[in-house]
Amino acid sequence: MLSSLLLTLFAGLVSTQSHGHEFGYGVPSQCSQLPSNLSLVNQTYVLPDPFQLLNAGRVTNESDWECRAEQIRALFQKYELGDKPPQPSTFTPTFANNAINIVTGVGSKTINFSVPITYPSSGKAPYPAVIVYDAPSIPIPSNVAVLTLNIDNIAQQNDQSSRGVGLFYDLYGTNATAGALMAWAWAVSRVIDGLEMLPAAQINPEKLAVTGCSRNGKGAIVAGAFDERIALTIPQESGSGGDACWRTSRDMLVNRNLATQAANEIVGENVWFSTAFDEFAATNYTVGLLPVDHHELAGLVAPRGLYSTENVGFLWLGDWSNLECMTAGNKIYQALGAADHQGFSQDGPHDHCSFPDDQVSEINAFFDRFLLDEQANTSIFRTVGNWTFDPTWTPWQVPTLV
């Protein structure tokens, strides 16, 4: 185990090598830009086409997809999640006592937060690691480290009174557009920045995963979609606003009379999303105007690893909506020649945020492949539910991009 005597207060000045980058800072100049007044069309019963460029052309190659992916990220920021700021001008990470401490600031405002590291009992440094929202609820291999991020310190999520409360808003102001999910994603990117600058922490910044359950699982998939340095994203039982699409959850509630959480309820529950999303969640008939949906959020992780789990014991989480949405998202993985880089496993019934034994081999396969560089079969896409994918939600053509 690392000796704190040898590693006391190691300043973040040793390395600035980056192993990828985070996303969300505008559509590249060579790509079609978002129009200032995008014409919104109500598509209630069709998931938005991820391969349709804003200039009316279609994605035909990887370069096109890179442009389209940034358009989709820009749309998510403008209409649902809020803006993700880049690394602040003041940024000083340090390592001591088995924890990363980050001091960062904009102008005269400065915040700091600490992320403890639990080192593995086996393996070899530098270690792969999982960034965990609050506390782990999945089995983590004994040769993988755990970094625990206190997300409530970053952006509070008690109820509507939490809007603008937390370190993120101390830095960027209470009127910052980012909801809690994007604020947490910003913090994950700052942790990764720190790891890249602190080899003394003995964490491999090229082998990182992020995970959370339920509301925290919603946050995990956002973090994975907006930072390509995350090799593996594991949202657990994230439901609507996570791995379930808004439109398909709305369909379950309105047309099937099934008590699934939909957009108009979720915005009143908490502050996970930008206030810009409110107009789309106003009623069960306005969410179809949203120009993106969460099959595209999953697709923004591609071709990196994505393993999401759901639980049929809780209709509120989405059930069929989860399957429909992630199957649609897998079409983006298919286009990139990486269909088996995304897994979906819908089990249960069992306690919320517990992890059933029959999913252990599945998640281990994803850890093996994406964090441990071992051969593993990650062709996992299953449900124990009595429902199947409805292709009428995805009438668009899937291109071959690689």
NORBELMO-V120798 format. One record per residue. N is the residue number from 0. RES is the residue in one letter. OMEGA is omega in degrees with one decimal (none if undefined). D_FIRST is the distance of its C-alpha to the first C-alpha in Angstrom with 1 decimal. Layout:
N|RES|OMEGA|D_FIRST + N|RES|OMEGA|D_FIRST
This chain:
0|M|-177.2|0.0 + 1|L|178.8|3.8 + 2|S|-179.9|6.4 + 3|S|178.4|9.2 + 4|L|-178.6|11.6 + 5|L|-170.6|11.4 + 6|L|-175.8|11.5 + 7|T|173.8|14.2 + 8|L|179.6|16.7 + 9|F|-175.3|16.5 + 10|A|-175.2|19.9 + 11|G|-177.1|20.8 + 12|L|-172.0|23.0 + 13|V|-175.5|21.2 + 14|S|173.9|22.1 + 15|T|179.9|24.7 + 16|Q|178.1|24.8 + 17|S|-178.6|25.7 + 18|H|-174.8|25.3 + 19|G|-179.9|28.2 + 20|H|174.1|29.8 + 21|E|-175.9|30.6 + 22|F|168.9|34.1 + 23|G|-174.8|36.8 + 24|Y|175.3|38.5 + 25|G|178.0|41.9 + 26|V|-180.0|43.7 + 27|P|-173.2|43.7 + 28|S|-179.5|47.1 + 29|Q|-178.3|48.1 + 30|C|175.8|47.9 + 31|S|-177.2|50.4 + 32|Q|174.0|49.6 + 33|L|175.5|49.8 + 34|P|-178.0|53.3 + 35|S|178.0|53.7 + 36|N|-178.2|55.6 + 37|L|177.4|54.3 + 38|S|-176.5|56.9 + 39|L|-179.2|55.3 + 40|V|-178.6|56.8 + 41|N|176.8|56.4 + 42|Q|-174.4|54.8 + 43|T|-173.0|54.3 + 44|Y|175.7|54.4 + 45|V|174.9|52.8 + 46|L|-178.1|49.2 + 47|P|-178.9|49.2 + 48|D|-178.4|49.3 + 49|P|-175.5|46.0 + 50|F|179.1|47.8 + 51|Q|178.5|50.6 + 52|L|-177.9|50.3 + 53|L|-179.8|51.8 + 54|N|178.0|54.5 + 55|A|172.8|56.0 + 56|G|178.1|54.6 + 57|R|178.1|52.2 + 58|V|-179.9|48.8 + 59|T|-179.6|49.6 + 60|N|-175.9|46.6 + 61|E|178.3|43.0 + 62|S|175.4|44.1 + 63|D|-178.4|46.2 + 64|W|177.2|43.3 + 65|E|176.0|41.1 + 66|C|-177.5|44.0 + 67|R|179.3|44.5 + 68|A|178.5|40.9 + 69|E|173.0|41.0 + 70|Q|-179.8|44.3 + 71|I|177.5|42.8 + 72|R|178.6|39.9 + 73|A|178.9|42.5 + 74|L|177.1|44.6 + 75|F|-179.5|41.7 + 76|Q|-176.2|41.0 + 77|K|-169.0|44.7 + 78|Y|-175.8|45.7 + 79|E|-167.5|42.8 + 80|L|-173.8|39.4 + 81|G|-172.2|40.2 + 82|D|174.7|39.0 + 83|K|-180.0|35.4 + 84|P|175.7|35.2 + 85|P|175.3|33.4 + 86|Q|-178.6|30.6 + 87|P|-178.4|32.3 + 88|S|173.6|33.6 + 89|T|-178.3|31.2 + 90|F|-178.0|27.5 + 91|T|174.8|24.7 + 92|P|174.6|21.1 + 93|T|179.7|18.4 + 94|F|177.1|14.7 + 95|A|174.9|13.3 + 96|N|177.9|11.5 + 97|N|177.1|9.7 + 98|A|170.9|13.2 + 99|I|173.5|15.9 + 100|N|-175.8|19.1 + 101|I|172.9|22.3 + 102|V|-175.2|25.5 + 103|T|-175.4|28.4 + 104|G|175.0|32.2 + 105|V|-177.4|35.6 + 106|G|-178.3|38.3 + 107|S|-178.3|38.2 + 108|K|-179.7|36.0 + 109|T|174.3|32.2 + 110|I|171.5|29.6 + 111|N|174.9|25.9 + 112|F|-175.0|23.4 + 113|S|179.6|19.7 + 114|V|179.6|17.5 + 115|P|179.4|14.3 + 116|I|171.4|11.5 + 117|T|-175.1|10.0 + 118|Y|-176.4|7.3 + 119|P|-179.7|8.5 + 120|S|177.8|8.3 + 121|S|-179.9|9.8 + 122|G|-174.2|10.9 + 123|K|177.4|10.4 + 124|A|-2.6|9.8 + 125|P|-171.0|11.8 + 126|Y|164.5|11.6 + 127|P|-174.7|14.8 + 128|A|173.6|15.0 + 129|V|172.0|17.7 + 130|I|-172.7|19.2 + 131|V|174.1|20.5 + 132|Y|175.6|23.6 + 133|D|-178.8|23.1 + 134|A|-178.8|21.4 + 135|P|174.6|20.9 + 136|S|175.4|23.9 + 137|I|173.7|23.2 + 138|P|-178.7|21.1 + 139|I|-176.9|18.0 + 140|P|-175.0|16.7 + 141|S|178.7|13.5 + 142|N|179.3|12.3 + 143|V|179.4|13.2 + 144|A|178.8|11.5 + 145|V|173.0|13.9 + 146|L|-174.4|15.3 + 147|T|-179.0|17.9 + 148|L|176.3|21.0 + 149|N|-171.9|23.5 + 150|I|179.0|26.6 + 151|D|174.2|29.1 + 152|N|-178.6|28.1 + 153|I|179.1|29.0 + 154|A|-177.0|32.2 + 155|Q|-178.5|33.5 + 156|Q|177.7|34.9 + 157|N|-178.2|36.9 + 158|D|-178.2|40.4 + 159|Q|179.0|42.8 + 160|S|-179.1|42.4 + 161|S|-178.9|38.8 + 162|R|177.0|40.4 + 163|G|-178.7|39.1 + 164|V|178.9|36.7 + 165|G|-175.8|33.1 + 166|L|179.5|31.3 + 167|F|-177.0|32.5 + 168|Y|170.5|36.0 + 169|D|-178.0|35.5 + 170|L|-172.1|34.9 + 171|Y|177.4|37.5 + 172|G|-177.5|40.0 + 173|T|178.7|41.1 + 174|N|175.9|43.4 + 175|A|-174.1|40.7 + 176|T|-175.0|41.6 + 177|A|167.5|38.2 + 178|G|-175.2|37.8 + 179|A|-178.2|34.5 + 180|L|-179.4|33.4 + 181|M|176.3|33.7 + 182|A|177.4|32.2 + 183|W|178.4|29.0 + 184|A|175.7|29.1 + 185|W|-179.3|29.5 + 186|A|176.9|26.3 + 187|V|179.1|24.4 + 188|S|177.8|25.7 + 189|R|175.5|24.7 + 190|V|179.1|21.1 + 191|I|174.3|21.3 + 192|D|-179.3|23.1 + 193|G|179.4|20.2 + 194|L|178.3|17.6 + 195|E|-177.2|20.1 + 196|M|-173.5|20.3 + 197|L|177.4|16.7 + 198|P|178.3|14.9 + 199|A|178.1|12.3 + 200|A|176.7|11.1 + 201|Q|172.5|10.4 + 202|I|-179.7|12.6 + 203|N|-177.0|15.6 + 204|P|175.6|18.7 + 205|E|-176.8|20.9 + 206|K|-176.4|19.3 + 207|L|172.6|19.6 + 208|A|174.7|21.4 + 209|V|-178.6|22.9 + 210|T|174.3|24.2 + 211|G|-179.6|26.2 + 212|C|176.8|28.9 + 213|S|178.2|32.5 + 214|R|178.6|33.1 + 215|N|174.2|29.5 + 216|G|173.0|30.1 + 217|K|179.9|33.1 + 218|G|-177.4|30.7 + 219|A|-178.3|28.3 + 220|I|175.1|31.1 + 221|V|179.0|32.4 + 222|A|179.6|29.1 + 223|G|-179.1|29.0 + 224|A|-173.6|32.7 + 225|F|175.0|32.2 + 226|D|-175.9|29.2 + 227|E|175.9|29.1 + 228|R|175.0|25.5 + 229|I|-175.6|24.6 + 230|A|-175.0|24.6 + 231|L|180.0|25.0 + 232|T|-174.5|26.7 + 233|I|173.3|26.8 + 234|P|-177.5|29.4 + 235|Q|176.7|29.9 + 236|E|-173.0|33.4 + 237|S|174.0|34.1 + 238|G|179.1|37.9 + 239|S|-173.2|40.5 + 240|G|175.8|39.0 + 241|G|-178.4|36.2 + 242|D|171.3|37.0 + 243|A|-179.1|40.6 + 244|C|178.9|43.3 + 245|W|-175.3|45.5 + 246|R|-178.1|48.7 + 247|T|174.1|47.9 + 248|S|176.5|46.7 + 249|R|179.3|49.9 + 250|D|178.1|51.9 + 251|M|-176.9|50.5 + 252|L|-171.2|51.4 + 253|V|-172.5|54.8 + 254|N|-178.6|56.2 + 255|R|177.9|54.7 + 256|N|179.0|54.7 + 257|L|-170.9|51.1 + 258|A|178.2|49.0 + 259|T|179.3|46.3 + 260|Q|179.6|44.8 + 261|A|-172.3|46.5 + 262|A|-173.9|46.2 + 263|N|175.1|48.9 + 264|E|-171.2|47.1 + 265|I|-179.3|43.5 + 266|V|176.1|44.5 + 267|G|-177.7|46.0 + 268|E|-171.8|43.0 + 269|N|-171.8|40.3 + 270|V|-177.4|39.5 + 271|W|-174.1|37.4 + 272|F|176.3|39.9 + 273|S|175.6|41.9 + 274|T|176.5|45.3 + 275|A|-179.6|46.8 + 276|F|-174.7|46.1 + 277|D|-176.5|48.4 + 278|E|178.1|51.6 + 279|F|-179.4|50.4 + 280|A|-173.6|49.4 + 281|A|178.8|52.6 + 282|T|176.2|54.2 + 283|N|-177.3|53.7 + 284|Y|179.5|55.9 + 285|T|-176.0|54.3 + 286|V|177.8|50.8 + 287|G|176.9|52.6 + 288|L|-179.6|53.1 + 289|L|-174.0|49.4 + 290|P|177.3|49.2 + 291|V|171.2|45.7 + 292|D|-164.6|44.1 + 293|H|166.4|40.7 + 294|H|178.0|41.2 + 295|E|174.9|41.0 + 296|L|175.5|37.8 + 297|A|-179.1|36.2 + 298|G|177.5|37.9 + 299|L|175.1|36.3 + 300|V|-176.1|32.9 + 301|A|3.9|34.5 + 302|P|179.1|33.8 + 303|R|-175.3|30.1 + 304|G|176.0|28.8 + 305|L|176.7|30.1 + 306|Y|-179.4|29.9 + 307|S|178.7|31.7 + 308|T|176.0|32.5 + 309|E|-169.1|35.4 + 310|N|-177.5|37.0 + 311|V|178.3|40.7 + 312|G|-176.8|40.7 + 313|F|178.6|41.0 + 314|L|-179.5|44.0 + 315|W|-176.6|43.0 + 316|L|175.7|40.2 + 317|G|178.7|42.7 + 318|D|-178.6|42.9 + 319|W|-178.1|45.3 + 320|S|177.2|44.5 + 321|N|-179.0|40.8 + 322|L|-178.8|42.0 + 323|E|-175.9|44.7 + 324|C|-177.8|42.5 + 325|M|173.2|39.6 + 326|T|175.5|42.2 + 327|A|177.7|43.8 + 328|G|-179.3|40.6 + 329|N|176.8|40.0 + 330|K|175.3|43.2 + 331|I|174.2|41.4 + 332|Y|178.4|38.7 + 333|Q|-179.0|41.6 + 334|A|-179.1|43.2 + 335|L|178.1|40.1 + 336|G|-174.0|40.0 + 337|A|-174.7|36.7 + 338|A|-177.1|38.1 + 339|D|172.5|35.3 + 340|H|176.5|32.6 + 341|Q|175.9|33.6 + 342|G|176.8|33.4 + 343|F|-177.3|35.1 + 344|S|-177.3|34.9 + 345|Q|-172.0|37.2 + 346|D|175.3|36.8 + 347|G|2.9|37.8 + 348|P|175.3|39.2 + 349|H|-179.0|36.2 + 350|D|178.9|34.6 + 351|H|177.6|33.8 + 352|C|165.7|30.2 + 353|S|-176.4|29.5 + 354|F|-175.4|28.4 + 355|P|-176.2|30.7 + 356|D|-174.7|29.7 + 357|D|174.0|32.0 + 358|Q|-176.8|30.1 + 359|V|-179.4|26.7 + 360|S|179.3|27.7 + 361|E|-177.7|29.0 + 362|I|177.3|25.9 + 363|N|177.8|23.8 + 364|A|178.4|26.3 + 365|F|174.4|25.8 + 366|F|-179.1|22.0 + 367|D|-173.2|22.6 + 368|R|-169.6|25.2 + 369|F|178.3|24.1 + 370|L|-171.8|20.2 + 371|L|177.4|19.5 + 372|D|177.1|22.6 + 373|E|177.3|24.0 + 374|Q|179.7|27.7 + 375|A|177.2|28.6 + 376|N|179.7|31.8 + 377|T|175.0|31.6 + 378|S|-173.9|35.4 + 379|I|177.7|35.1 + 380|F|-171.5|37.8 + 381|R|171.8|39.2 + 382|T|171.9|40.6 + 383|V|-179.1|41.9 + 384|G|179.9|44.4 + 385|N|178.3|48.1 + 386|W|-177.6|48.3 + 387|T|179.8|48.2 + 388|F|177.2|47.9 + 389|D|-174.2|51.1 + 390|P|-179.8|51.7 + 391|T|177.3|54.2 + 392|W|-176.9|51.4 + 393|T|-177.4|50.5 + 394|P|-175.3|53.8 + 395|W|-178.8|52.4 + 396|Q|178.3|52.0 + 397|V|-179.4|48.6 + 398|P|171.0|48.6 + 399|T|-171.2|46.9 + 400|L|179.6|44.8 + 401|V|none|43.1
